[in-house]
Amino acid sequence: MVLEALIERTVRLALRREGLESLPILPEGRSTRTPTAPRILEKFTGVSWYEVERGNETITFPIQLTALQRQLLHLLGIDPRTYG
């Protein structure tokens, strides 16, 4: 519960700081002024990292983040480049 509260507080404060009214994280892309941790985390459920080893070579497939995912990471203070 503490982590959920920190995620929500961080995003909500960042929304105010950036002058944004809401985020489109509800079903059907609807916006909300009070994003919750489960809805925020839900936006990252499809993010996967793939590596294939072929002999001595490791092939990686970089993660492709959506604009909303990048925005959420920015609001959380996380550099999106962390994800490849």
PyMOL Python script that loads the backbone (N, CA, C, O; Angstrom):
from pymol import cmd

cmd.read_pdbstr("""\
ATOM      1  N   MET A   1       0.816  -1.195   0.000  1.00  0.00           N
ATOM      2  CA  MET A   1       0.000   0.000   0.000  1.00  0.00           C
ATOM      3  C   MET A   1       0.856   1.254   0.000  1.00  0.00           C
ATOM      4  O   MET A   1       0.494   2.262  -0.606  1.00  0.00           O
ATOM      5  N   VAL A   2       1.989   1.189   0.678  1.00  0.00           N
ATOM      6  CA  VAL A   2       2.873   2.358   0.724  1.00  0.00           C
ATOM      7  C   VAL A   2       3.418   2.666  -0.673  1.00  0.00           C
ATOM      8  O   VAL A   2       3.460   3.825  -1.084  1.00  0.00           O
ATOM      9  N   LEU A   3       3.831   1.633  -1.394  1.00  0.00           N
ATOM     10  CA  LEU A   3       4.345   1.860  -2.749  1.00  0.00           C
ATOM     11  C   LEU A   3       3.274   2.423  -3.672  1.00  0.00           C
ATOM     12  O   LEU A   3       3.547   3.317  -4.473  1.00  0.00           O
ATOM     13  N   GLU A   4       2.052   1.901  -3.562  1.00  0.00           N
ATOM     14  CA  GLU A   4       0.960   2.437  -4.378  1.00  0.00           C
ATOM     15  C   GLU A   4       0.720   3.904  -4.052  1.00  0.00           C
ATOM     16  O   GLU A   4       0.523   4.721  -4.952  1.00  0.00           O
ATOM     17  N   ALA A   5       0.737   4.235  -2.776  1.00  0.00           N
ATOM     18  CA  ALA A   5       0.526   5.633  -2.375  1.00  0.00           C
ATOM     19  C   ALA A   5       1.633   6.529  -2.919  1.00  0.00           C
ATOM     20  O   ALA A   5       1.360   7.646  -3.359  1.00  0.00           O
ATOM     21  N   LEU A   6       2.881   6.055  -2.895  1.00  0.00           N
ATOM     22  CA  LEU A   6       3.997   6.850  -3.418  1.00  0.00           C
ATOM     23  C   LEU A   6       3.891   7.049  -4.927  1.00  0.00           C
ATOM     24  O   LEU A   6       4.160   8.139  -5.431  1.00  0.00           O
ATOM     25  N   ILE A   7       3.503   6.005  -5.643  1.00  0.00           N
ATOM     26  CA  ILE A   7       3.331   6.124  -7.092  1.00  0.00           C
ATOM     27  C   ILE A   7       2.241   7.151  -7.406  1.00  0.00           C
ATOM     28  O   ILE A   7       2.436   8.038  -8.238  1.00  0.00           O
ATOM     29  N   GLU A   8       1.110   7.025  -6.746  1.00  0.00           N
ATOM     30  CA  GLU A   8      -0.005   7.951  -6.996  1.00  0.00           C
ATOM     31  C   GLU A   8       0.380   9.376  -6.641  1.00  0.00           C
ATOM     32  O   GLU A   8       0.113  10.302  -7.408  1.00  0.00           O
ATOM     33  N   ARG A   9       0.999   9.558  -5.495  1.00  0.00           N
ATOM     34  CA  ARG A   9       1.381  10.905  -5.051  1.00  0.00           C
ATOM     35  C   ARG A   9       2.382  11.525  -6.019  1.00  0.00           C
ATOM     36  O   ARG A   9       2.255  12.696  -6.378  1.00  0.00           O
ATOM     37  N   THR A  10       3.371  10.750  -6.440  1.00  0.00           N
ATOM     38  CA  THR A  10       4.391  11.250  -7.358  1.00  0.00           C
ATOM     39  C   THR A  10       3.769  11.698  -8.676  1.00  0.00           C
ATOM     40  O   THR A  10       4.067  12.785  -9.169  1.00  0.00           O
ATOM     41  N   VAL A  11       2.905  10.860  -9.244  1.00  0.00           N
ATOM     42  CA  VAL A  11       2.283  11.201 -10.529  1.00  0.00           C
ATOM     43  C   VAL A  11       1.346  12.398 -10.373  1.00  0.00           C
ATOM     44  O   VAL A  11       1.354  13.302 -11.208  1.00  0.00           O
ATOM     45  N   ARG A  12       0.549  12.411  -9.321  1.00  0.00           N
ATOM     46  CA  ARG A  12      -0.403  13.520  -9.151  1.00  0.00           C
ATOM     47  C   ARG A  12       0.306  14.851  -8.915  1.00  0.00           C
ATOM     48  O   ARG A  12      -0.117  15.876  -9.449  1.00  0.00           O
ATOM     49  N   LEU A  13       1.364  14.852  -8.134  1.00  0.00           N
ATOM     50  CA  LEU A  13       2.128  16.087  -7.929  1.00  0.00           C
ATOM     51  C   LEU A  13       2.797  16.531  -9.228  1.00  0.00           C
ATOM     52  O   LEU A  13       2.837  17.723  -9.532  1.00  0.00           O
ATOM     53  N   ALA A  14       3.320  15.577  -9.993  1.00  0.00           N
ATOM     54  CA  ALA A  14       3.959  15.912 -11.264  1.00  0.00           C
ATOM     55  C   ALA A  14       2.945  16.467 -12.255  1.00  0.00           C
ATOM     56  O   ALA A  14       3.263  17.376 -13.021  1.00  0.00           O
ATOM     57  N   LEU A  15       1.719  15.926 -12.248  1.00  0.00           N
ATOM     58  CA  LEU A  15       0.672  16.469 -13.120  1.00  0.00           C
ATOM     59  C   LEU A  15       0.461  17.945 -12.821  1.00  0.00           C
ATOM     60  O   LEU A  15       0.407  18.769 -13.734  1.00  0.00           O
ATOM     61  N   ARG A  16       0.342  18.276 -11.541  1.00  0.00           N
ATOM     62  CA  ARG A  16       0.139  19.678 -11.166  1.00  0.00           C
ATOM     63  C   ARG A  16       1.343  20.531 -11.551  1.00  0.00           C
ATOM     64  O   ARG A  16       1.196  21.623 -12.099  1.00  0.00           O
ATOM     65  N   ARG A  17       2.541  20.013 -11.256  1.00  0.00           N
ATOM     66  CA  ARG A  17       3.763  20.758 -11.561  1.00  0.00           C
ATOM     67  C   ARG A  17       3.887  21.031 -13.056  1.00  0.00           C
ATOM     68  O   ARG A  17       4.364  22.097 -13.447  1.00  0.00           O
ATOM     69  N   GLU A  18       3.465  20.089 -13.900  1.00  0.00           N
ATOM     70  CA  GLU A  18       3.561  20.236 -15.354  1.00  0.00           C
ATOM     71  C   GLU A  18       2.355  20.963 -15.950  1.00  0.00           C
ATOM     72  O   GLU A  18       2.311  21.223 -17.152  1.00  0.00           O
ATOM     73  N   GLY A  19       1.386  21.284 -15.108  1.00  0.00           N
ATOM     74  CA  GLY A  19       0.206  21.991 -15.592  1.00  0.00           C
ATOM     75  C   GLY A  19      -0.757  21.124 -16.388  1.00  0.00           C
ATOM     76  O   GLY A  19      -1.513  21.630 -17.217  1.00  0.00           O
ATOM     77  N   LEU A  20      -0.731  19.824 -16.140  1.00  0.00           N
ATOM     78  CA  LEU A  20      -1.635  18.904 -16.834  1.00  0.00           C
ATOM     79  C   LEU A  20      -2.872  18.650 -15.976  1.00  0.00           C
ATOM     80  O   LEU A  20      -2.778  18.542 -14.753  1.00  0.00           O
ATOM     81  N   GLU A  21      -4.014  18.557 -16.616  1.00  0.00           N
ATOM     82  CA  GLU A  21      -5.257  18.335 -15.876  1.00  0.00           C
ATOM     83  C   GLU A  21      -5.544  16.877 -15.612  1.00  0.00           C
ATOM     84  O   GLU A  21      -6.084  16.529 -14.561  1.00  0.00           O
ATOM     85  N   SER A  22      -5.182  16.002 -16.572  1.00  0.00           N
ATOM     86  CA  SER A  22      -5.545  14.592 -16.432  1.00  0.00           C
ATOM     87  C   SER A  22      -4.663  13.728 -17.316  1.00  0.00           C
ATOM     88  O   SER A  22      -3.866  14.221 -18.114  1.00  0.00           O
ATOM     89  N   LEU A  23      -4.834  12.411 -17.147  1.00  0.00           N
ATOM     90  CA  LEU A  23      -4.123  11.427 -17.968  1.00  0.00           C
ATOM     91  C   LEU A  23      -5.123  10.437 -18.550  1.00  0.00           C
ATOM     92  O   LEU A  23      -6.058  10.036 -17.857  1.00  0.00           O
ATOM     93  N   PRO A  24      -4.952  10.035 -19.796  1.00  0.00           N
ATOM     94  CA  PRO A  24      -5.880   9.089 -20.420  1.00  0.00           C
ATOM     95  C   PRO A  24      -5.512   7.634 -20.100  1.00  0.00           C
ATOM     96  O   PRO A  24      -5.093   6.887 -20.984  1.00  0.00           O
ATOM     97  N   ILE A  25      -5.671   7.240 -18.826  1.00  0.00           N
ATOM     98  CA  ILE A  25      -5.260   5.892 -18.434  1.00  0.00           C
ATOM     99  C   ILE A  25      -6.427   4.983 -18.054  1.00  0.00           C
ATOM    100  O   ILE A  25      -6.215   3.838 -17.655  1.00  0.00           O
ATOM    101  N   LEU A  26      -7.625   5.471 -18.173  1.00  0.00           N
ATOM    102  CA  LEU A  26      -8.787   4.628 -17.876  1.00  0.00           C
ATOM    103  C   LEU A  26      -9.159   3.809 -19.113  1.00  0.00           C
ATOM    104  O   LEU A  26      -8.695   4.109 -20.213  1.00  0.00           O
ATOM    105  N   PRO A  27      -9.987   2.783 -18.946  1.00  0.00           N
ATOM    106  CA  PRO A  27     -10.419   2.007 -20.125  1.00  0.00           C
ATOM    107  C   PRO A  27     -10.978   2.917 -21.219  1.00  0.00           C
ATOM    108  O   PRO A  27     -11.544   3.974 -20.941  1.00  0.00           O
ATOM    109  N   GLU A  28     -10.811   2.491 -22.440  1.00  0.00           N
ATOM    110  CA  GLU A  28     -11.203   3.230 -23.641  1.00  0.00           C
ATOM    111  C   GLU A  28     -10.461   4.562 -23.776  1.00  0.00           C
ATOM    112  O   GLU A  28     -10.906   5.446 -24.508  1.00  0.00           O
ATOM    113  N   GLY A  29      -9.341   4.710 -23.080  1.00  0.00           N
ATOM    114  CA  GLY A  29      -8.555   5.931 -23.189  1.00  0.00           C
ATOM    115  C   GLY A  29      -9.148   7.137 -22.505  1.00  0.00           C
ATOM    116  O   GLY A  29      -8.745   8.269 -22.771  1.00  0.00           O
ATOM    117  N   ARG A  30     -10.122   6.900 -21.609  1.00  0.00           N
ATOM    118  CA  ARG A  30     -10.717   8.033 -20.888  1.00  0.00           C
ATOM    119  C   ARG A  30      -9.699   8.625 -19.919  1.00  0.00           C
ATOM    120  O   ARG A  30      -8.813   7.934 -19.416  1.00  0.00           O
ATOM    121  N   SER A  31      -9.849   9.913 -19.675  1.00  0.00           N
ATOM    122  CA  SER A  31      -8.917  10.621 -18.801  1.00  0.00           C
ATOM    123  C   SER A  31      -9.418  10.666 -17.368  1.00  0.00           C
ATOM    124  O   SER A  31     -10.614  10.573 -17.091  1.00  0.00           O
ATOM    125  N   THR A  32      -8.447  10.813 -16.467  1.00  0.00           N
ATOM    126  CA  THR A  32      -8.764  10.967 -15.056  1.00  0.00           C
ATOM    127  C   THR A  32      -7.826  11.991 -14.430  1.00  0.00           C
ATOM    128  O   THR A  32      -6.659  12.101 -14.806  1.00  0.00           O
ATOM    129  N   ARG A  33      -8.351  12.726 -13.485  1.00  0.00           N
ATOM    130  CA  ARG A  33      -7.545  13.692 -12.733  1.00  0.00           C
ATOM    131  C   ARG A  33      -6.842  13.032 -11.556  1.00  0.00           C
ATOM    132  O   ARG A  33      -5.896  13.585 -10.995  1.00  0.00           O
ATOM    133  N   THR A  34      -7.316  11.834 -11.184  1.00  0.00           N
ATOM    134  CA  THR A  34      -6.771  11.140 -10.025  1.00  0.00           C
ATOM    135  C   THR A  34      -6.306   9.736 -10.423  1.00  0.00           C
ATOM    136  O   THR A  34      -6.955   8.746 -10.086  1.00  0.00           O
ATOM    137  N   PRO A  35      -5.181   9.654 -11.138  1.00  0.00           N
ATOM    138  CA  PRO A  35      -4.688   8.345 -11.555  1.00  0.00           C
ATOM    139  C   PRO A  35      -4.318   7.483 -10.350  1.00  0.00           C
ATOM    140  O   PRO A  35      -3.710   7.959  -9.392  1.00  0.00           O
ATOM    141  N   THR A  36      -4.694   6.215 -10.414  1.00  0.00           N
ATOM    142  CA  THR A  36      -4.369   5.287  -9.338  1.00  0.00           C
ATOM    143  C   THR A  36      -3.196   4.409  -9.754  1.00  0.00           C
ATOM    144  O   THR A  36      -2.932   4.227 -10.943  1.00  0.00           O
ATOM    145  N   ALA A  37      -2.504   3.873  -8.770  1.00  0.00           N
ATOM    146  CA  ALA A  37      -1.348   3.019  -9.039  1.00  0.00           C
ATOM    147  C   ALA A  37      -1.709   1.814  -9.913  1.00  0.00           C
ATOM    148  O   ALA A  37      -0.977   1.517 -10.857  1.00  0.00           O
ATOM    149  N   PRO A  38      -2.821   1.104  -9.629  1.00  0.00           N
ATOM    150  CA  PRO A  38      -3.142  -0.024 -10.507  1.00  0.00           C
ATOM    151  C   PRO A  38      -3.330   0.378 -11.968  1.00  0.00           C
ATOM    152  O   PRO A  38      -2.905  -0.357 -12.860  1.00  0.00           O
ATOM    153  N   ARG A  39      -3.949   1.511 -12.232  1.00  0.00           N
ATOM    154  CA  ARG A  39      -4.147   1.959 -13.620  1.00  0.00           C
ATOM    155  C   ARG A  39      -2.829   2.393 -14.249  1.00  0.00           C
ATOM    156  O   ARG A  39      -2.599   2.164 -15.436  1.00  0.00           O
ATOM    157  N   ILE A  40      -1.966   3.018 -13.456  1.00  0.00           N
ATOM    158  CA  ILE A  40      -0.657   3.441 -13.966  1.00  0.00           C
ATOM    159  C   ILE A  40       0.167   2.208 -14.335  1.00  0.00           C
ATOM    160  O   ILE A  40       0.713   2.131 -15.436  1.00  0.00           O
ATOM    161  N   LEU A  41       0.257   1.250 -13.422  1.00  0.00           N
ATOM    162  CA  LEU A  41       1.051   0.042 -13.657  1.00  0.00           C
ATOM    163  C   LEU A  41       0.474  -0.802 -14.779  1.00  0.00           C
ATOM    164  O   LEU A  41       1.212  -1.460 -15.512  1.00  0.00           O
ATOM    165  N   GLU A  42      -0.841  -0.781 -14.913  1.00  0.00           N
ATOM    166  CA  GLU A  42      -1.515  -1.534 -15.980  1.00  0.00           C
ATOM    167  C   GLU A  42      -1.013  -1.125 -17.360  1.00  0.00           C
ATOM    168  O   GLU A  42      -0.990  -1.942 -18.280  1.00  0.00           O
ATOM    169  N   LYS A  43      -0.617   0.118 -17.507  1.00  0.00           N
ATOM    170  CA  LYS A  43      -0.145   0.617 -18.800  1.00  0.00           C
ATOM    171  C   LYS A  43       1.193   0.012 -19.207  1.00  0.00           C
ATOM    172  O   LYS A  43       1.632   0.191 -20.343  1.00  0.00           O
ATOM    173  N   PHE A  44       1.853  -0.710 -18.280  1.00  0.00           N
ATOM    174  CA  PHE A  44       3.146  -1.321 -18.574  1.00  0.00           C
ATOM    175  C   PHE A  44       3.074  -2.848 -18.647  1.00  0.00           C
ATOM    176  O   PHE A  44       4.110  -3.509 -18.716  1.00  0.00           O
ATOM    177  N   THR A  45       1.872  -3.410 -18.634  1.00  0.00           N
ATOM    178  CA  THR A  45       1.753  -4.866 -18.612  1.00  0.00           C
ATOM    179  C   THR A  45       2.294  -5.529 -19.872  1.00  0.00           C
ATOM    180  O   THR A  45       2.742  -6.674 -19.806  1.00  0.00           O
ATOM    181  N   GLY A  46       2.271  -4.869 -20.987  1.00  0.00           N
ATOM    182  CA  GLY A  46       2.749  -5.477 -22.223  1.00  0.00           C
ATOM    183  C   GLY A  46       4.221  -5.242 -22.510  1.00  0.00           C
ATOM    184  O   GLY A  46       4.725  -5.679 -23.544  1.00  0.00           O
ATOM    185  N   VAL A  47       4.913  -4.563 -21.618  1.00  0.00           N
ATOM    186  CA  VAL A  47       6.322  -4.254 -21.836  1.00  0.00           C
ATOM    187  C   VAL A  47       7.156  -5.494 -21.521  1.00  0.00           C
ATOM    188  O   VAL A  47       7.093  -6.035 -20.417  1.00  0.00           O
ATOM    189  N   SER A  48       7.938  -5.935 -22.507  1.00  0.00           N
ATOM    190  CA  SER A  48       8.776  -7.123 -22.343  1.00  0.00           C
ATOM    191  C   SER A  48      10.145  -6.890 -22.957  1.00  0.00           C
ATOM    192  O   SER A  48      10.294  -6.145 -23.926  1.00  0.00           O
ATOM    193  N   TRP A  49      11.126  -7.532 -22.381  1.00  0.00           N
ATOM    194  CA  TRP A  49      12.493  -7.465 -22.875  1.00  0.00           C
ATOM    195  C   TRP A  49      12.860  -8.834 -23.418  1.00  0.00           C
ATOM    196  O   TRP A  49      12.652  -9.843 -22.743  1.00  0.00           O
ATOM    197  N   TYR A  50      13.398  -8.884 -24.617  1.00  0.00           N
ATOM    198  CA  TYR A  50      13.771 -10.163 -25.226  1.00  0.00           C
ATOM    199  C   TYR A  50      15.246 -10.170 -25.574  1.00  0.00           C
ATOM    200  O   TYR A  50      15.770  -9.206 -26.132  1.00  0.00           O
ATOM    201  N   GLU A  51      15.907 -11.257 -25.242  1.00  0.00           N
ATOM    202  CA  GLU A  51      17.287 -11.484 -25.631  1.00  0.00           C
ATOM    203  C   GLU A  51      17.389 -12.893 -26.206  1.00  0.00           C
ATOM    204  O   GLU A  51      16.776 -13.833 -25.701  1.00  0.00           O
ATOM    205  N   VAL A  52      18.160 -13.016 -27.250  1.00  0.00           N
ATOM    206  CA  VAL A  52      18.402 -14.319 -27.867  1.00  0.00           C
ATOM    207  C   VAL A  52      19.909 -14.503 -27.959  1.00  0.00           C
ATOM    208  O   VAL A  52      20.621 -13.632 -28.459  1.00  0.00           O
ATOM    209  N   GLU A  53      20.383 -15.627 -27.479  1.00  0.00           N
ATOM    210  CA  GLU A  53      21.812 -15.923 -27.588  1.00  0.00           C
ATOM    211  C   GLU A  53      22.032 -16.840 -28.786  1.00  0.00           C
ATOM    212  O   GLU A  53      21.409 -17.893 -28.922  1.00  0.00           O
ATOM    213  N   ARG A  54      22.941 -16.397 -29.646  1.00  0.00           N
ATOM    214  CA  ARG A  54      23.289 -17.173 -30.845  1.00  0.00           C
ATOM    215  C   ARG A  54      24.810 -17.299 -30.864  1.00  0.00           C
ATOM    216  O   ARG A  54      25.529 -16.383 -31.264  1.00  0.00           O
ATOM    217  N   GLY A  55      25.273 -18.465 -30.417  1.00  0.00           N
ATOM    218  CA  GLY A  55      26.714 -18.652 -30.280  1.00  0.00           C
ATOM    219  C   GLY A  55      27.243 -17.740 -29.192  1.00  0.00           C
ATOM    220  O   GLY A  55      26.771 -17.777 -28.056  1.00  0.00           O
ATOM    221  N   ASN A  56      28.223 -16.921 -29.539  1.00  0.00           N
ATOM    222  CA  ASN A  56      28.802 -15.965 -28.597  1.00  0.00           C
ATOM    223  C   ASN A  56      28.132 -14.599 -28.676  1.00  0.00           C
ATOM    224  O   ASN A  56      28.543 -13.654 -28.003  1.00  0.00           O
ATOM    225  N   GLU A  57      27.110 -14.508 -29.496  1.00  0.00           N
ATOM    226  CA  GLU A  57      26.433 -13.227 -29.734  1.00  0.00           C
ATOM    227  C   GLU A  57      25.098 -13.189 -28.988  1.00  0.00           C
ATOM    228  O   GLU A  57      24.348 -14.165 -28.978  1.00  0.00           O
ATOM    229  N   THR A  58      24.819 -12.049 -28.368  1.00  0.00           N
ATOM    230  CA  THR A  58      23.521 -11.838 -27.732  1.00  0.00           C
ATOM    231  C   THR A  58      22.768 -10.782 -28.522  1.00  0.00           C
ATOM    232  O   THR A  58      23.242  -9.657 -28.685  1.00  0.00           O
ATOM    233  N   ILE A  59      21.604 -11.148 -29.007  1.00  0.00           N
ATOM    234  CA  ILE A  59      20.769 -10.232 -29.776  1.00  0.00           C
ATOM    235  C   ILE A  59      19.645  -9.759 -28.876  1.00  0.00           C
ATOM    236  O   ILE A  59      18.933 -10.569 -28.282  1.00  0.00           O
ATOM    237  N   THR A  60      19.484  -8.447 -28.775  1.00  0.00           N
ATOM    238  CA  THR A  60      18.422  -7.889 -27.942  1.00  0.00           C
ATOM    239  C   THR A  60      17.408  -7.169 -28.821  1.00  0.00           C
ATOM    240  O   THR A  60      17.748  -6.595 -29.857  1.00  0.00           O
ATOM    241  N   PHE A  61      16.181  -7.214 -28.388  1.00  0.00           N
ATOM    242  CA  PHE A  61      15.094  -6.508 -29.066  1.00  0.00           C
ATOM    243  C   PHE A  61      14.663  -5.380 -28.138  1.00  0.00           C
ATOM    244  O   PHE A  61      14.049  -5.641 -27.103  1.00  0.00           O
ATOM    245  N   PRO A  62      14.971  -4.127 -28.485  1.00  0.00           N
ATOM    246  CA  PRO A  62      14.669  -3.014 -27.598  1.00  0.00           C
ATOM    247  C   PRO A  62      13.168  -2.872 -27.343  1.00  0.00           C
ATOM    248  O   PRO A  62      12.328  -3.206 -28.178  1.00  0.00           O
ATOM    249  N   ILE A  63      12.887  -2.375 -26.180  1.00  0.00           N
ATOM    250  CA  ILE A  63      11.497  -2.140 -25.775  1.00  0.00           C
ATOM    251  C   ILE A  63      10.976  -0.911 -26.510  1.00  0.00           C
ATOM    252  O   ILE A  63      11.647   0.120 -26.579  1.00  0.00           O
ATOM    253  N   GLN A  64       9.788  -1.035 -27.048  1.00  0.00           N
ATOM    254  CA  GLN A  64       9.128   0.084 -27.724  1.00  0.00           C
ATOM    255  C   GLN A  64       8.051   0.635 -26.793  1.00  0.00           C
ATOM    256  O   GLN A  64       7.009   0.007 -26.601  1.00  0.00           O
ATOM    257  N   LEU A  65       8.303   1.798 -26.221  1.00  0.00           N
ATOM    258  CA  LEU A  65       7.337   2.417 -25.312  1.00  0.00           C
ATOM    259  C   LEU A  65       6.392   3.320 -26.089  1.00  0.00           C
ATOM    260  O   LEU A  65       6.782   3.962 -27.065  1.00  0.00           O
ATOM    261  N   THR A  66       5.144   3.358 -25.641  1.00  0.00           N
ATOM    262  CA  THR A  66       4.174   4.276 -26.235  1.00  0.00           C
ATOM    263  C   THR A  66       4.421   5.668 -25.676  1.00  0.00           C
ATOM    264  O   THR A  66       5.158   5.839 -24.706  1.00  0.00           O
ATOM    265  N   ALA A  67       3.803   6.648 -26.292  1.00  0.00           N
ATOM    266  CA  ALA A  67       3.922   8.027 -25.803  1.00  0.00           C
ATOM    267  C   ALA A  67       3.395   8.135 -24.377  1.00  0.00           C
ATOM    268  O   ALA A  67       3.978   8.841 -23.554  1.00  0.00           O
ATOM    269  N   LEU A  68       2.299   7.444 -24.075  1.00  0.00           N
ATOM    270  CA  LEU A  68       1.737   7.481 -22.722  1.00  0.00           C
ATOM    271  C   LEU A  68       2.683   6.836 -21.720  1.00  0.00           C
ATOM    272  O   LEU A  68       2.849   7.350 -20.614  1.00  0.00           O
ATOM    273  N   GLN A  69       3.300   5.730 -22.083  1.00  0.00           N
ATOM    274  CA  GLN A  69       4.253   5.084 -21.187  1.00  0.00           C
ATOM    275  C   GLN A  69       5.445   5.995 -20.912  1.00  0.00           C
ATOM    276  O   GLN A  69       5.905   6.098 -19.775  1.00  0.00           O
ATOM    277  N   ARG A  70       5.942   6.654 -21.954  1.00  0.00           N
ATOM    278  CA  ARG A  70       7.056   7.596 -21.767  1.00  0.00           C
ATOM    279  C   ARG A  70       6.636   8.761 -20.878  1.00  0.00           C
ATOM    280  O   ARG A  70       7.413   9.219 -20.040  1.00  0.00           O
ATOM    281  N   GLN A  71       5.404   9.241 -21.061  1.00  0.00           N
ATOM    282  CA  GLN A  71       4.906  10.338 -20.239  1.00  0.00           C
ATOM    283  C   GLN A  71       4.799   9.905 -18.776  1.00  0.00           C
ATOM    284  O   GLN A  71       5.182  10.656 -17.879  1.00  0.00           O
ATOM    285  N   LEU A  72       4.287   8.715 -18.535  1.00  0.00           N
ATOM    286  CA  LEU A  72       4.167   8.221 -17.165  1.00  0.00           C
ATOM    287  C   LEU A  72       5.538   8.080 -16.510  1.00  0.00           C
ATOM    288  O   LEU A  72       5.713   8.450 -15.349  1.00  0.00           O
ATOM    289  N   LEU A  73       6.507   7.550 -17.247  1.00  0.00           N
ATOM    290  CA  LEU A  73       7.858   7.441 -16.699  1.00  0.00           C
ATOM    291  C   LEU A  73       8.420   8.814 -16.368  1.00  0.00           C
ATOM    292  O   LEU A  73       9.044   9.003 -15.324  1.00  0.00           O
ATOM    293  N   HIS A  74       8.196   9.770 -17.259  1.00  0.00           N
ATOM    294  CA  HIS A  74       8.651  11.145 -17.005  1.00  0.00           C
ATOM    295  C   HIS A  74       8.015  11.694 -15.728  1.00  0.00           C
ATOM    296  O   HIS A  74       8.702  12.285 -14.895  1.00  0.00           O
ATOM    297  N   LEU A  75       6.713  11.502 -15.575  1.00  0.00           N
ATOM    298  CA  LEU A  75       6.018  11.999 -14.388  1.00  0.00           C
ATOM    299  C   LEU A  75       6.519  11.312 -13.120  1.00  0.00           C
ATOM    300  O   LEU A  75       6.509  11.908 -12.042  1.00  0.00           O
ATOM    301  N   LEU A  76       6.956  10.063 -13.249  1.00  0.00           N
ATOM    302  CA  LEU A  76       7.498   9.325 -12.098  1.00  0.00           C
ATOM    303  C   LEU A  76       8.972   9.651 -11.836  1.00  0.00           C
ATOM    304  O   LEU A  76       9.554   9.178 -10.861  1.00  0.00           O
ATOM    305  N   GLY A  77       9.566  10.457 -12.710  1.00  0.00           N
ATOM    306  CA  GLY A  77      10.969  10.816 -12.535  1.00  0.00           C
ATOM    307  C   GLY A  77      11.920   9.724 -12.976  1.00  0.00           C
ATOM    308  O   GLY A  77      13.049   9.649 -12.490  1.00  0.00           O
ATOM    309  N   ILE A  78      11.470   8.862 -13.905  1.00  0.00           N
ATOM    310  CA  ILE A  78      12.282   7.762 -14.406  1.00  0.00           C
ATOM    311  C   ILE A  78      12.674   8.072 -15.850  1.00  0.00           C
ATOM    312  O   ILE A  78      11.819   8.410 -16.669  1.00  0.00           O
ATOM    313  N   ASP A  79      13.945   7.957 -16.156  1.00  0.00           N
ATOM    314  CA  ASP A  79      14.420   8.212 -17.514  1.00  0.00           C
ATOM    315  C   ASP A  79      13.960   7.081 -18.441  1.00  0.00           C
ATOM    316  O   ASP A  79      14.342   5.930 -18.231  1.00  0.00           O
ATOM    317  N   PRO A  80      13.152   7.383 -19.456  1.00  0.00           N
ATOM    318  CA  PRO A  80      12.663   6.336 -20.365  1.00  0.00           C
ATOM    319  C   PRO A  80      13.787   5.581 -21.081  1.00  0.00           C
ATOM    320  O   PRO A  80      13.573   4.461 -21.545  1.00  0.00           O
ATOM    321  N   ARG A  81      14.977   6.175 -21.177  1.00  0.00           N
ATOM    322  CA  ARG A  81      16.096   5.490 -21.831  1.00  0.00           C
ATOM    323  C   ARG A  81      16.535   4.263 -21.038  1.00  0.00           C
ATOM    324  O   ARG A  81      17.261   3.414 -21.556  1.00  0.00           O
ATOM    325  N   THR A  82      16.102   4.171 -19.797  1.00  0.00           N
ATOM    326  CA  THR A  82      16.381   2.995 -18.975  1.00  0.00           C
ATOM    327  C   THR A  82      15.823   1.745 -19.624  1.00  0.00           C
ATOM    328  O   THR A  82      16.331   0.644 -19.411  1.00  0.00           O
ATOM    329  N   TYR A  83      14.780   1.918 -20.415  1.00  0.00           N
ATOM    330  CA  TYR A  83      14.104   0.795 -21.050  1.00  0.00           C
ATOM    331  C   TYR A  83      14.616   0.497 -22.444  1.00  0.00           C
ATOM    332  O   TYR A  83      13.944  -0.197 -23.206  1.00  0.00           O
ATOM    333  N   GLY A  84      15.759   0.990 -22.789  1.00  0.00           N
ATOM    334  CA  GLY A  84      16.359   0.633 -24.069  1.00  0.00           C
ATOM    335  C   GLY A  84      16.228   1.707 -25.059  1.00  0.00           C
ATOM    336  O   GLY A  84      16.685   1.560 -26.192  1.00  0.00           O
TER     337      GLY A  84
END
""", "prot")
cmd.dss("prot")
cmd.show_as("cartoon", "prot")
cmd.util.cbc("prot")
cmd.orient("prot")
